[in-house]
Amino acid sequence: MKIFNSEIRVKILATLYGREFCEFSYLKEKLNLTDGNLEHHLKILEKVNYIEIIKIIHKGKLKSIIKITDKGKESFRNYINELLRLSKEGVIK
Amino acid sequence: MKIFNSEIRVKILATLYGREFCEFSYLKEKLNLTDGNLEHHLKILEKVNYIEIIKIIHKGKLKSIIKITDKGKESFRNYINELLRLSKEGVIK
């Protein structure tokens, strides 16, 4: 499974990269995805240890919190920096 | 065909974005691709008018020059800027 061969997965990683944690519902709205579609891509990202999915109970409701791992952050940073280098636009730290 | 659902196509566009023109052989070496693989992705990018493929004869040899179009540049810029915005890393011009 090539992780970056999906615009949705790249955007999930981008969103998490700047925030560390996101609620499932935030990601879903931000990227305009269905529950099923987001779940599908999160499972793939979890499998390669780019994210962790943490279940919590908040005010009696079960919620999913998505956390990007160091491996996920490094991988996203390498991807975006390669694109920026190729396009001669510098890098992000 | 989702253009950005391919890491290779994104990298081809990134490389062209900073240069306007590239030789086929340059792209092939820079991105470490086979002739067939690069040709496959260039055809897809040509079909959506993101690039033009120009055949020239240079010192008696037929060469392919790849040019990114304004549409291709705009599309790549929008893609990378959306990723940078999502990850809170600013935009490229």
N, CA and C atoms of all chains as a GROMACS GRO file, in nm:
protein
  558
    1MET      N    1   0.085  -0.121   0.000
    1MET     CA    2   0.000   0.000   0.000
    1MET      C    3   0.088   0.124   0.000
    2LYS      N    4   0.081   0.201  -0.107
    2LYS     CA    5   0.158   0.325  -0.112
    2LYS      C    6   0.074   0.435  -0.045
    3ILE      N    7   0.123   0.478   0.069
    3ILE     CA    8   0.047   0.571   0.153
    3ILE      C    9   0.015   0.702   0.081
    4PHE      N   10   0.110   0.752   0.002
    4PHE     CA   11   0.091   0.884  -0.058
    4PHE      C   12   0.021   0.878  -0.194
    5ASN      N   13  -0.020   0.758  -0.235
    5ASN     CA   14  -0.098   0.746  -0.358
    5ASN      C   15  -0.246   0.770  -0.332
    6SER      N   16  -0.276   0.861  -0.245
    6SER     CA   17  -0.414   0.896  -0.214
    6SER      C   18  -0.416   1.040  -0.164
    7GLU      N   19  -0.486   1.123  -0.238
    7GLU     CA   20  -0.495   1.264  -0.200
    7GLU      C   21  -0.560   1.277  -0.062
    8ILE      N   22  -0.657   1.193  -0.034
    8ILE     CA   23  -0.725   1.199   0.097
    8ILE      C   24  -0.628   1.168   0.210
    9ARG      N   25  -0.550   1.061   0.196
    9ARG     CA   26  -0.456   1.026   0.304
    9ARG      C   27  -0.352   1.136   0.325
   10VAL      N   28  -0.305   1.195   0.215
   10VAL     CA   29  -0.207   1.302   0.228
   10VAL      C   30  -0.269   1.420   0.305
   11LYS      N   31  -0.396   1.449   0.274
   11LYS     CA   32  -0.462   1.562   0.342
   11LYS      C   33  -0.491   1.530   0.489
   12ILE      N   34  -0.521   1.405   0.520
   12ILE     CA   35  -0.539   1.366   0.661
   12ILE      C   36  -0.408   1.390   0.736
   13LEU      N   37  -0.297   1.344   0.678
   13LEU     CA   38  -0.167   1.362   0.743
   13LEU      C   39  -0.132   1.510   0.757
   14ALA      N   40  -0.162   1.588   0.653
   14ALA     CA   41  -0.134   1.733   0.659
   14ALA      C   42  -0.210   1.797   0.774
   15THR      N   43  -0.336   1.763   0.788
   15THR     CA   44  -0.420   1.822   0.893
   15THR      C   45  -0.369   1.784   1.030
   16LEU      N   46  -0.330   1.658   1.046
   16LEU     CA   47  -0.280   1.611   1.175
   16LEU      C   48  -0.141   1.669   1.204
   17TYR      N   49  -0.063   1.689   1.100
   17TYR     CA   50   0.074   1.738   1.116
   17TYR      C   51   0.078   1.869   1.194
   18GLY      N   52  -0.016   1.956   1.165
   18GLY     CA   53  -0.016   2.088   1.229
   18GLY      C   54  -0.082   2.090   1.365
   19ARG      N   55  -0.145   1.978   1.406
   19ARG     CA   56  -0.228   1.981   1.526
   19ARG      C   57  -0.197   1.873   1.628
   20GLU      N   58  -0.126   1.771   1.588
   20GLU     CA   59  -0.098   1.653   1.674
   20GLU      C   60  -0.224   1.568   1.695
   21PHE      N   61  -0.329   1.628   1.753
   21PHE     CA   62  -0.453   1.556   1.779
   21PHE      C   63  -0.568   1.617   1.699
   22CYS      N   64  -0.659   1.533   1.651
   22CYS     CA   65  -0.785   1.583   1.594
   22CYS      C   66  -0.897   1.491   1.636
   23GLU      N   67  -1.015   1.546   1.652
   23GLU     CA   68  -1.131   1.459   1.668
   23GLU      C   69  -1.168   1.404   1.531
   24PHE      N   70  -1.222   1.283   1.532
   24PHE     CA   71  -1.271   1.220   1.409
   24PHE      C   72  -1.365   1.316   1.335
   25SER      N   73  -1.458   1.375   1.409
   25SER     CA   74  -1.561   1.460   1.348
   25SER      C   75  -1.499   1.587   1.286
   26TYR      N   76  -1.390   1.636   1.347
   26TYR     CA   77  -1.321   1.754   1.291
   26TYR      C   78  -1.260   1.722   1.156
   27LEU      N   79  -1.187   1.609   1.152
   27LEU     CA   80  -1.125   1.565   1.026
   27LEU      C   81  -1.229   1.544   0.917
   28LYS      N   82  -1.337   1.483   0.957
   28LYS     CA   83  -1.444   1.451   0.863
   28LYS      C   84  -1.501   1.578   0.798
   29GLU      N   85  -1.526   1.678   0.882
   29GLU     CA   86  -1.582   1.803   0.831
   29GLU      C   87  -1.478   1.883   0.753
   30LYS      N   88  -1.359   1.891   0.809
   30LYS     CA   89  -1.252   1.970   0.747
   30LYS      C   90  -1.223   1.920   0.604
   31LEU      N   91  -1.222   1.788   0.588
   31LEU     CA   92  -1.184   1.730   0.458
   31LEU      C   93  -1.306   1.685   0.378
   32ASN      N   94  -1.423   1.711   0.433
   32ASN     CA   95  -1.547   1.684   0.360
   32ASN      C   96  -1.559   1.536   0.319
   33LEU      N   97  -1.545   1.448   0.419
   33LEU     CA   98  -1.548   1.304   0.393
   33LEU      C   99  -1.668   1.238   0.462
   34THR      N  100  -1.702   1.120   0.415
   34THR     CA  101  -1.804   1.041   0.485
   34THR      C  102  -1.736   0.964   0.598
   35ASP      N  103  -1.817   0.917   0.696
   35ASP     CA  104  -1.763   0.833   0.803
   35ASP      C  105  -1.684   0.715   0.747
   36GLY      N  106  -1.746   0.646   0.652
   36GLY     CA  107  -1.687   0.523   0.597
   36GLY      C  108  -1.555   0.549   0.527
   37ASN      N  109  -1.553   0.655   0.450
   37ASN     CA  110  -1.432   0.690   0.375
   37ASN      C  111  -1.318   0.729   0.469
   38LEU      N  112  -1.349   0.810   0.569
   38LEU     CA  113  -1.246   0.850   0.665
   38LEU      C  114  -1.197   0.728   0.744
   39GLU      N  115  -1.288   0.646   0.789
   39GLU     CA  116  -1.250   0.523   0.863
   39GLU      C  117  -1.156   0.435   0.780
   40HIS      N  118  -1.191   0.418   0.654
   40HIS     CA  119  -1.110   0.336   0.562
   40HIS      C  120  -0.964   0.386   0.558
   41HIS      N  121  -0.948   0.515   0.539
   41HIS     CA  122  -0.812   0.570   0.526
   41HIS      C  123  -0.740   0.573   0.661
   42LEU      N  124  -0.814   0.595   0.770
   42LEU     CA  125  -0.750   0.594   0.902
   42LEU      C  126  -0.696   0.455   0.935
   43LYS      N  127  -0.770   0.352   0.896
   43LYS     CA  128  -0.723   0.215   0.921
   43LYS      C  129  -0.590   0.190   0.850
   44ILE      N  130  -0.581   0.238   0.727
   44ILE     CA  131  -0.457   0.219   0.650
   44ILE      C  132  -0.341   0.294   0.717
   45LEU      N  133  -0.368   0.416   0.763
   45LEU     CA  134  -0.264   0.496   0.828
   45LEU      C  135  -0.224   0.438   0.964
   46GLU      N  136  -0.321   0.376   1.030
   46GLU     CA  137  -0.293   0.313   1.161
   46GLU      C  138  -0.205   0.189   1.142
   47LYS      N  139  -0.234   0.116   1.036
   47LYS     CA  140  -0.161  -0.009   1.007
   47LYS      C  141  -0.011   0.015   0.989
   48VAL      N  142   0.024   0.128   0.930
   48VAL     CA  143   0.167   0.158   0.908
   48VAL      C  144   0.223   0.245   1.020
   49ASN      N  145   0.144   0.257   1.128
   49ASN     CA  146   0.188   0.334   1.246
   49ASN      C  147   0.214   0.482   1.220
   50TYR      N  148   0.135   0.539   1.129
   50TYR     CA  149   0.146   0.684   1.107
   50TYR      C  150   0.052   0.760   1.200
   51ILE      N  151  -0.050   0.690   1.248
   51ILE     CA  152  -0.145   0.754   1.342
   51ILE      C  153  -0.183   0.654   1.450
   52GLU      N  154  -0.240   0.708   1.560
   52GLU     CA  155  -0.304   0.624   1.661
   52GLU      C  156  -0.447   0.672   1.677
   53ILE      N  157  -0.535   0.576   1.700
   53ILE     CA  158  -0.676   0.612   1.721
   53ILE      C  159  -0.708   0.585   1.868
   54ILE      N  160  -0.746   0.689   1.939
   54ILE     CA  161  -0.771   0.678   2.082
   54ILE      C  162  -0.920   0.699   2.107
   55LYS      N  163  -0.980   0.600   2.173
   55LYS     CA  164  -1.124   0.611   2.203
   55LYS      C  165  -1.139   0.673   2.341
   56ILE      N  166  -1.221   0.774   2.353
   56ILE     CA  167  -1.248   0.833   2.484
   56ILE      C  168  -1.398   0.848   2.505
   57ILE      N  169  -1.436   0.858   2.631
   57ILE     CA  170  -1.576   0.891   2.661
   57ILE      C  171  -1.580   1.032   2.715
   58HIS      N  172  -1.653   1.118   2.644
   58HIS     CA  173  -1.660   1.259   2.682
   58HIS      C  174  -1.808   1.296   2.696
   59LYS      N  175  -1.845   1.338   2.816
   59LYS     CA  176  -1.986   1.370   2.846
   59LYS      C  177  -2.078   1.255   2.805
   60GLY      N  178  -2.035   1.134   2.839
   60GLY     CA  179  -2.120   1.017   2.813
   60GLY      C  180  -2.120   0.967   2.669
   61LYS      N  181  -2.041   1.036   2.582
   61LYS     CA  182  -2.039   0.995   2.440
   61LYS      C  183  -1.902   0.938   2.404
   62LEU      N  184  -1.904   0.831   2.325
   62LEU     CA  185  -1.778   0.772   2.278
   62LEU      C  186  -1.724   0.857   2.161
   63LYS      N  187  -1.598   0.897   2.174
   63LYS     CA  188  -1.537   0.978   2.067
   63LYS      C  189  -1.405   0.916   2.024
   64SER      N  190  -1.368   0.940   1.900
   64SER     CA  191  -1.237   0.896   1.852
   64SER      C  192  -1.147   1.017   1.836
   65ILE      N  193  -1.031   1.007   1.900
   65ILE     CA  194  -0.930   1.111   1.885
   65ILE      C  195  -0.818   1.051   1.800
   66ILE      N  196  -0.777   1.126   1.698
   66ILE     CA  197  -0.672   1.076   1.610
   66ILE      C  198  -0.543   1.151   1.642
   67LYS      N  199  -0.437   1.074   1.662
   67LYS     CA  200  -0.308   1.134   1.694
   67LYS      C  201  -0.206   1.093   1.588
   68ILE      N  202  -0.129   1.188   1.539
   68ILE     CA  203  -0.022   1.153   1.444
   68ILE      C  204   0.099   1.106   1.526
   69THR      N  205   0.168   1.004   1.477
   69THR     CA  206   0.288   0.954   1.547
   69THR      C  207   0.412   1.027   1.494
   70ASP      N  208   0.524   1.009   1.562
   70ASP     CA  209   0.649   1.069   1.513
   70ASP      C  210   0.682   1.015   1.374
   71LYS      N  211   0.656   0.886   1.355
   71LYS     CA  212   0.682   0.824   1.223
   71LYS      C  213   0.595   0.890   1.116
   72GLY      N  214   0.470   0.914   1.149
   72GLY     CA  215   0.378   0.979   1.055
   72GLY      C  216   0.422   1.120   1.023
   73LYS      N  217   0.465   1.192   1.127
   73LYS     CA  218   0.510   1.330   1.106
   73LYS      C  219   0.633   1.334   1.017
   74GLU      N  220   0.727   1.245   1.046
   74GLU     CA  221   0.850   1.242   0.967
   74GLU      C  222   0.820   1.210   0.821
   75SER      N  223   0.732   1.115   0.802
   75SER     CA  224   0.699   1.071   0.667
   75SER      C  225   0.630   1.183   0.588
   76PHE      N  226   0.536   1.252   0.653
   76PHE     CA  227   0.469   1.363   0.585
   76PHE      C  228   0.568   1.475   0.553
   77ARG      N  229   0.654   1.506   0.652
   77ARG     CA  230   0.752   1.613   0.632
   77ARG      C  231   0.846   1.579   0.516
   78ASN      N  232   0.890   1.452   0.511
   78ASN     CA  233   0.978   1.411   0.401
   78ASN      C  234   0.907   1.424   0.266
   79TYR      N  235   0.781   1.384   0.263
   79TYR     CA  236   0.703   1.390   0.138
   79TYR      C  237   0.691   1.534   0.089
   80ILE      N  238   0.644   1.621   0.178
   80ILE     CA  239   0.619   1.760   0.138
   80ILE      C  240   0.751   1.830   0.105
   81ASN      N  241   0.855   1.798   0.180
   81ASN     CA  242   0.983   1.864   0.154
   81ASN      C  243   1.043   1.816   0.022
   82GLU      N  244   1.019   1.690  -0.014
   82GLU     CA  245   1.068   1.645  -0.145
   82GLU      C  246   0.996   1.721  -0.256
   83LEU      N  247   0.865   1.739  -0.240
   83LEU     CA  248   0.790   1.815  -0.342
   83LEU      C  249   0.840   1.960  -0.350
   84LEU      N  250   0.864   2.019  -0.235
   84LEU     CA  251   0.910   2.159  -0.234
   84LEU      C  252   1.050   2.170  -0.293
   85ARG      N  253   1.135   2.073  -0.263
   85ARG     CA  254   1.271   2.075  -0.319
   85ARG      C  255   1.265   2.057  -0.471
   86LEU      N  256   1.183   1.961  -0.515
   86LEU     CA  257   1.171   1.938  -0.660
   86LEU      C  258   1.121   2.064  -0.730
   87SER      N  259   1.029   2.134  -0.662
   87SER     CA  260   0.973   2.254  -0.725
   87SER      C  261   1.053   2.378  -0.687
   88LYS      N  262   1.165   2.355  -0.620
   88LYS     CA  263   1.258   2.464  -0.582
   88LYS      C  264   1.195   2.568  -0.491
   89GLU      N  265   1.112   2.522  -0.400
   89GLU     CA  266   1.041   2.618  -0.313
   89GLU      C  267   1.084   2.610  -0.167
   90GLY      N  268   1.201   2.550  -0.140
   90GLY     CA  269   1.247   2.543  -0.002
   90GLY      C  270   1.180   2.431   0.076
   91VAL      N  271   1.200   2.430   0.206
   91VAL     CA  272   1.149   2.320   0.287
   91VAL      C  273   1.077   2.373   0.412
   92ILE      N  274   0.996   2.286   0.475
   92ILE     CA  275   0.937   2.320   0.604
   92ILE      C  276   1.018   2.246   0.712
   93LYS      N  277   1.019   2.298   0.833
   93LYS     CA  278   1.098   2.238   0.941
   93LYS      C  279   1.018   2.132   1.018
   94MET      N  280  -1.011   0.978  -1.342
   94MET     CA  281  -0.870   0.970  -1.301
   94MET      C  282  -0.835   1.084  -1.206
   95LYS      N  283  -0.806   1.050  -1.083
   95LYS     CA  284  -0.765   1.153  -0.987
   95LYS      C  285  -0.615   1.175  -1.002
   96ILE      N  286  -0.580   1.291  -1.052
   96ILE     CA  287  -0.441   1.320  -1.088
   96ILE      C  288  -0.347   1.308  -0.968
   97PHE      N  289  -0.393   1.354  -0.851
   97PHE     CA  290  -0.303   1.360  -0.736
   97PHE      C  291  -0.302   1.230  -0.653
   98ASN      N  292  -0.376   1.129  -0.700
   98ASN     CA  293  -0.371   0.999  -0.633
   98ASN      C  294  -0.255   0.915  -0.684
   99SER      N  295  -0.145   0.978  -0.708
   99SER     CA  296  -0.024   0.909  -0.754
   99SER      C  297   0.096   0.994  -0.713
  100GLU      N  298   0.178   0.935  -0.629
  100GLU     CA  299   0.298   1.007  -0.582
  100GLU      C  300   0.387   1.043  -0.701
  101ILE      N  301   0.394   0.953  -0.799
  101ILE     CA  302   0.480   0.980  -0.916
  101ILE      C  303   0.430   1.102  -0.994
  102ARG      N  304   0.300   1.108  -1.019
  102ARG     CA  305   0.247   1.222  -1.096
  102ARG      C  306   0.269   1.354  -1.020
  103VAL      N  307   0.250   1.349  -0.889
  103VAL     CA  308   0.271   1.471  -0.809
  103VAL      C  309   0.417   1.515  -0.822
  104LYS      N  310   0.508   1.418  -0.817
  104LYS     CA  311   0.651   1.453  -0.827
  104LYS      C  312   0.689   1.502  -0.967
  105ILE      N  313   0.626   1.447  -1.069
  105ILE     CA  314   0.650   1.497  -1.206
  105ILE      C  315   0.607   1.644  -1.213
  106LEU      N  316   0.488   1.674  -1.161
  106LEU     CA  317   0.439   1.812  -1.164
  106LEU      C  318   0.528   1.904  -1.081
  107ALA      N  319   0.574   1.855  -0.966
  107ALA     CA  320   0.662   1.936  -0.881
  107ALA      C  321   0.790   1.972  -0.957
  108THR      N  322   0.848   1.872  -1.023
  108THR     CA  323   0.974   1.894  -1.096
  108THR      C  324   0.954   1.994  -1.209
  109LEU      N  325   0.842   1.979  -1.281
  109LEU     CA  326   0.815   2.070  -1.392
  109LEU      C  327   0.780   2.210  -1.342
  110TYR      N  328   0.716   2.217  -1.227
  110TYR     CA  329   0.670   2.345  -1.172
  110TYR      C  330   0.786   2.445  -1.158
  111GLY      N  331   0.898   2.394  -1.113
  111GLY     CA  332   1.012   2.483  -1.090
  111GLY      C  333   1.095   2.510  -1.214
  112ARG      N  334   1.064   2.443  -1.326
  112ARG     CA  335   1.154   2.451  -1.442
  112ARG      C  336   1.086   2.487  -1.574
  113GLU      N  337   0.955   2.477  -1.580
  113GLU     CA  338   0.878   2.498  -1.703
  113GLU      C  339   0.900   2.384  -1.803
  114PHE      N  340   1.027   2.365  -1.844
  114PHE     CA  341   1.059   2.260  -1.941
  114PHE      C  342   1.152   2.156  -1.878
  115CYS      N  343   1.134   2.031  -1.915
  115CYS     CA  344   1.232   1.927  -1.880
  115CYS      C  345   1.247   1.832  -1.998
  116GLU      N  346   1.365   1.778  -2.011
  116GLU     CA  347   1.379   1.666  -2.106
  116GLU      C  348   1.323   1.540  -2.043
  117PHE      N  349   1.269   1.454  -2.126
  117PHE     CA  350   1.218   1.324  -2.080
  117PHE      C  351   1.324   1.252  -1.997
  118SER      N  352   1.447   1.251  -2.050
  118SER     CA  353   1.554   1.176  -1.983
  118SER      C  354   1.590   1.235  -1.847
  119TYR      N  355   1.575   1.368  -1.834
  119TYR     CA  356   1.603   1.433  -1.705
  119TYR      C  357   1.500   1.390  -1.600
  120LEU      N  358   1.373   1.397  -1.639
  120LEU     CA  359   1.265   1.355  -1.548
  120LEU      C  360   1.283   1.210  -1.505
  121LYS      N  361   1.317   1.128  -1.603
  121LYS     CA  362   1.333   0.984  -1.579
  121LYS      C  363   1.441   0.957  -1.474
  122GLU      N  364   1.554   1.026  -1.490
  122GLU     CA  365   1.665   1.006  -1.394
  122GLU      C  366   1.636   1.070  -1.259
  123LYS      N  367   1.584   1.192  -1.264
  123LYS     CA  368   1.558   1.268  -1.141
  123LYS      C  369   1.461   1.190  -1.050
  124LEU      N  370   1.359   1.127  -1.111
  124LEU     CA  371   1.256   1.059  -1.032
  124LEU      C  372   1.275   0.907  -1.030
  125ASN      N  373   1.385   0.864  -1.092
  125ASN     CA  374   1.420   0.722  -1.088
  125ASN      C  375   1.308   0.631  -1.143
  126LEU      N  376   1.264   0.663  -1.264
  126LEU     CA  377   1.153   0.589  -1.326
  126LEU      C  378   1.201   0.514  -1.450
  127THR      N  379   1.123   0.414  -1.491
  127THR     CA  380   1.151   0.348  -1.619
  127THR      C  381   1.085   0.430  -1.731
  128ASP      N  382   1.128   0.407  -1.855
  128ASP     CA  383   1.065   0.474  -1.970
  128ASP      C  384   0.915   0.452  -1.969
  129GLY      N  385   0.875   0.327  -1.952
  129GLY     CA  386   0.733   0.291  -1.961
  129GLY      C  387   0.650   0.357  -1.854
  130ASN      N  388   0.703   0.359  -1.734
  130ASN     CA  389   0.630   0.419  -1.622
  130ASN      C  390   0.615   0.570  -1.641
  131LEU      N  391   0.724   0.634  -1.681
  131LEU     CA  392   0.716   0.779  -1.704
  131LEU      C  393   0.620   0.811  -1.819
  132GLU      N  394   0.629   0.736  -1.927
  132GLU     CA  395   0.539   0.757  -2.042
  132GLU      C  396   0.392   0.743  -2.001
  133HIS      N  397   0.365   0.641  -1.920
  133HIS     CA  398   0.229   0.617  -1.872
  133HIS      C  399   0.173   0.739  -1.800
  134HIS      N  400   0.251   0.792  -1.708
  134HIS     CA  401   0.202   0.905  -1.628
  134HIS      C  402   0.199   1.035  -1.709
  135LEU      N  403   0.293   1.050  -1.802
  135LEU     CA  404   0.291   1.171  -1.887
  135LEU      C  405   0.166   1.173  -1.975
  136LYS      N  406   0.126   1.057  -2.024
  136LYS     CA  407   0.005   1.050  -2.107
  136LYS      C  408  -0.117   1.097  -2.028
  137ILE      N  409  -0.124   1.054  -1.903
  137ILE     CA  410  -0.237   1.094  -1.817
  137ILE      C  411  -0.234   1.246  -1.794
  138LEU      N  412  -0.116   1.299  -1.768
  138LEU     CA  413  -0.104   1.443  -1.743
  138LEU      C  414  -0.131   1.525  -1.870
  139GLU      N  415  -0.097   1.466  -1.986
  139GLU     CA  416  -0.123   1.535  -2.113
  139GLU      C  417  -0.273   1.538  -2.143
  140LYS      N  418  -0.338   1.430  -2.110
  140LYS     CA  419  -0.483   1.416  -2.137
  140LYS      C  420  -0.565   1.524  -2.066
  141VAL      N  421  -0.522   1.562  -1.945
  141VAL     CA  422  -0.595   1.665  -1.870
  141VAL      C  423  -0.534   1.805  -1.892
  142ASN      N  424  -0.445   1.812  -1.991
  142ASN     CA  425  -0.382   1.940  -2.028
  142ASN      C  426  -0.298   2.003  -1.916
  143TYR      N  427  -0.234   1.920  -1.837
  143TYR     CA  428  -0.142   1.973  -1.735
  143TYR      C  429  -0.002   1.987  -1.792
  144ILE      N  430   0.027   1.913  -1.898
  144ILE     CA  431   0.159   1.921  -1.963
  144ILE      C  432   0.142   1.914  -2.115
  145GLU      N  433   0.247   1.956  -2.184
  145GLU     CA  434   0.256   1.934  -2.329
  145GLU      C  435   0.384   1.857  -2.357
  146ILE      N  436   0.376   1.767  -2.453
  146ILE     CA  437   0.496   1.692  -2.491
  146ILE      C  438   0.539   1.738  -2.630
  147ILE      N  439   0.659   1.792  -2.636
  147ILE     CA  440   0.708   1.850  -2.762
  147ILE      C  441   0.823   1.764  -2.812
  148LYS      N  442   0.809   1.719  -2.936
  148LYS     CA  443   0.915   1.636  -2.996
  148LYS      C  444   1.010   1.727  -3.074
  149ILE      N  445   1.137   1.713  -3.050
  149ILE     CA  446   1.235   1.790  -3.125
  149ILE      C  447   1.345   1.698  -3.177
  150ILE      N  448   1.414   1.747  -3.279
  150ILE     CA  449   1.533   1.675  -3.325
  150ILE      C  450   1.655   1.758  -3.289
  151HIS      N  451   1.741   1.699  -3.208
  151HIS     CA  452   1.860   1.770  -3.161
  151HIS      C  453   1.981   1.685  -3.195
  152LYS      N  454   2.072   1.741  -3.273
  152LYS     CA  455   2.189   1.668  -3.321
  152LYS      C  456   2.152   1.532  -3.380
  153GLY      N  457   2.048   1.535  -3.461
  153GLY     CA  458   2.006   1.413  -3.532
  153GLY      C  459   1.928   1.313  -3.447
  154LYS      N  460   1.905   1.347  -3.318
  154LYS     CA  461   1.832   1.254  -3.231
  154LYS      C  462   1.696   1.311  -3.194
  155LEU      N  463   1.596   1.224  -3.194
  155LEU     CA  464   1.461   1.265  -3.153
  155LEU      C  465   1.456   1.272  -3.000
  156LYS      N  466   1.412   1.388  -2.951
  156LYS     CA  467   1.400   1.404  -2.806
  156LYS      C  468   1.260   1.451  -2.769
  157SER      N  469   1.218   1.418  -2.648
  157SER     CA  470   1.090   1.468  -2.597
  157SER      C  471   1.117   1.572  -2.490
  158ILE      N  472   1.057   1.688  -2.511
  158ILE     CA  473   1.065   1.796  -2.412
  158ILE      C  474   0.927   1.806  -2.347
  159ILE      N  475   0.925   1.809  -2.215
  159ILE     CA  476   0.797   1.815  -2.144
  159ILE      C  477   0.780   1.957  -2.090
  160LYS      N  478   0.665   2.016  -2.116
  160LYS     CA  479   0.638   2.153  -2.069
  160LYS      C  480   0.514   2.149  -1.981
  161ILE      N  481   0.520   2.216  -1.866
  161ILE     CA  482   0.401   2.226  -1.783
  161ILE      C  483   0.314   2.341  -1.836
  162THR      N  484   0.183   2.323  -1.837
  162THR     CA  485   0.093   2.429  -1.885
  162THR      C  486   0.054   2.518  -1.766
  163ASP      N  487  -0.008   2.631  -1.798
  163ASP     CA  488  -0.058   2.719  -1.690
  163ASP      C  489  -0.158   2.643  -1.603
  164LYS      N  490  -0.242   2.562  -1.667
  164LYS     CA  491  -0.340   2.483  -1.592
  164LYS      C  492  -0.272   2.385  -1.496
  165GLY      N  493  -0.165   2.322  -1.546
  165GLY     CA  494  -0.090   2.228  -1.463
  165GLY      C  495  -0.023   2.298  -1.345
  166LYS      N  496   0.032   2.417  -1.374
  166LYS     CA  497   0.098   2.492  -1.267
  166LYS      C  498  -0.001   2.534  -1.160
  167GLU      N  499  -0.115   2.583  -1.204
  167GLU     CA  500  -0.217   2.629  -1.110
  167GLU      C  501  -0.265   2.512  -1.023
  168SER      N  502  -0.283   2.398  -1.088
  168SER     CA  503  -0.334   2.282  -1.018
  168SER      C  504  -0.234   2.232  -0.913
  169PHE      N  505  -0.106   2.226  -0.951
  169PHE     CA  506  -0.003   2.184  -0.855
  169PHE      C  507   0.006   2.283  -0.739
  170ARG      N  508   0.005   2.412  -0.773
  170ARG     CA  509   0.015   2.516  -0.670
  170ARG      C  510  -0.102   2.504  -0.572
  171ASN      N  511  -0.222   2.484  -0.626
  171ASN     CA  512  -0.339   2.469  -0.538
  171ASN      C  513  -0.325   2.348  -0.447
  172TYR      N  514  -0.274   2.240  -0.504
  172TYR     CA  515  -0.258   2.116  -0.426
  172TYR      C  516  -0.160   2.137  -0.311
  173ILE      N  517  -0.043   2.187  -0.344
  173ILE     CA  518   0.061   2.202  -0.242
  173ILE      C  519   0.020   2.308  -0.140
  174ASN      N  520  -0.046   2.412  -0.187
  174ASN     CA  521  -0.087   2.516  -0.093
  174ASN      C  522  -0.197   2.467   0.001
  175GLU      N  523  -0.283   2.380  -0.048
  175GLU     CA  524  -0.385   2.325   0.041
  175GLU      C  525  -0.318   2.240   0.150
  176LEU      N  526  -0.218   2.160   0.110
  176LEU     CA  527  -0.145   2.079   0.209
  176LEU      C  528  -0.074   2.168   0.311
  177LEU      N  529  -0.012   2.275   0.262
  177LEU     CA  530   0.060   2.365   0.353
  177LEU      C  531  -0.036   2.438   0.445
  178ARG      N  532  -0.149   2.478   0.392
  178ARG     CA  533  -0.249   2.544   0.476
  178ARG      C  534  -0.302   2.448   0.582
  179LEU      N  535  -0.334   2.326   0.540
  179LEU     CA  536  -0.384   2.226   0.636
  179LEU      C  537  -0.283   2.201   0.746
  180SER      N  538  -0.156   2.199   0.707
  180SER     CA  539  -0.052   2.173   0.807
  180SER      C  540   0.000   2.302   0.869
  181LYS      N  541  -0.067   2.413   0.837
  181LYS     CA  542  -0.035   2.545   0.895
  181LYS      C  543   0.106   2.592   0.864
  182GLU      N  544   0.153   2.563   0.743
  182GLU     CA  545   0.291   2.598   0.708
  182GLU      C  546   0.300   2.707   0.601
  183GLY      N  547   0.194   2.784   0.584
  183GLY     CA  548   0.201   2.893   0.486
  183GLY      C  549   0.182   2.844   0.344
  184VAL      N  550   0.204   2.931   0.247
  184VAL     CA  551   0.180   2.895   0.107
  184VAL      C  552   0.299   2.935   0.019
  185ILE      N  553   0.304   2.876  -0.101
  185ILE     CA  554   0.404   2.920  -0.200
  185ILE      C  555   0.332   3.008  -0.303
  186LYS      N  556   0.405   3.098  -0.366
  186LYS     CA  557   0.342   3.193  -0.461
  186LYS      C  558   0.337   3.136  -0.602
   0.00000   0.00000   0.00000
